[in-house]
């Protein structure tokens, strides 16, 4: 099972997806980042703007979320 975050970067405007696994180590297909959980920080592939799912305003930065299993 996993989560795909769809984000429009607030710094450079690039729209990208970041995929993480839930409960296991998963490598994002788009950026190659390896995260052990869905709350690990990730970065915009264009400008390296940091996104942290633990931030209280993170949900306002998303354009979409998909759960897969």
DAQUI-V280860 format. One record per residue. SS is DSSP state (A for helix, B for strand, O for the rest). PSI is psi in radians with two decimals (none if undefined). D_CENTER is the distance of its C-alpha to the mean C-alpha in Angstrom with 2 decimals. Layout:
ss:SS psi:PSI d_center:D_CENTER
ss:SS psi:PSI d_center:D_CENTER
This chain:
ss:O psi:2.59 d_center:14.85
ss:B psi:-3.13 d_center:11.10
ss:B psi:2.42 d_center:8.29
ss:B psi:2.01 d_center:6.64
ss:B psi:2.28 d_center:4.67
ss:B psi:2.17 d_center:6.95
ss:B psi:2.46 d_center:7.34
ss:B psi:2.01 d_center:10.68
ss:O psi:2.25 d_center:10.95
ss:O psi:-0.27 d_center:13.66
ss:O psi:-0.91 d_center:15.33
ss:O psi:-0.19 d_center:15.87
ss:O psi:-0.02 d_center:15.11
ss:O psi:2.37 d_center:13.21
ss:B psi:2.26 d_center:11.27
ss:B psi:2.87 d_center:8.49
ss:B psi:2.49 d_center:6.33
ss:B psi:2.19 d_center:3.67
ss:B psi:2.35 d_center:5.90
ss:B psi:2.69 d_center:7.06
ss:B psi:2.71 d_center:10.66
ss:O psi:2.00 d_center:12.46
ss:O psi:0.07 d_center:15.54
ss:O psi:2.86 d_center:15.49
ss:O psi:2.31 d_center:14.18
ss:B psi:2.47 d_center:12.03
ss:B psi:2.21 d_center:11.34
ss:O psi:2.27 d_center:8.68
ss:O psi:-0.63 d_center:11.24
ss:O psi:-0.82 d_center:10.01
ss:O psi:-0.19 d_center:9.80
ss:O psi:0.03 d_center:11.57
ss:O psi:2.44 d_center:9.71
ss:B psi:2.18 d_center:11.08
ss:B psi:2.43 d_center:9.89
ss:O psi:-0.29 d_center:12.56
ss:O psi:2.97 d_center:10.82
ss:O psi:-0.11 d_center:8.03
ss:O psi:0.13 d_center:8.73
ss:O psi:2.46 d_center:8.39
ss:O psi:2.67 d_center:7.46
ss:B psi:2.98 d_center:5.66
ss:B psi:2.62 d_center:7.54
ss:O psi:2.29 d_center:8.60
ss:O psi:-0.25 d_center:10.53
ss:O psi:-0.86 d_center:13.54
ss:O psi:-0.01 d_center:14.32
ss:O psi:0.43 d_center:12.23
ss:O psi:2.28 d_center:11.46
ss:B psi:2.35 d_center:9.75
ss:B psi:2.25 d_center:7.24
ss:O psi:1.96 d_center:8.24
ss:O psi:-0.26 d_center:7.73
ss:O psi:-0.24 d_center:11.44
ss:O psi:2.49 d_center:12.62
ss:O psi:-0.42 d_center:14.94
ss:O psi:0.21 d_center:14.02
ss:A psi:-0.73 d_center:10.20
ss:A psi:-0.44 d_center:11.09
ss:A psi:-0.29 d_center:13.17
ss:A psi:-0.16 d_center:10.58
ss:B psi:2.53 d_center:9.03
ss:B psi:-0.20 d_center:11.16
ss:B psi:2.75 d_center:10.49
ss:B psi:2.36 d_center:9.31
ss:B psi:2.32 d_center:10.94
ss:B psi:2.38 d_center:12.30
ss:B psi:2.74 d_center:14.09
ss:O psi:none d_center:16.77
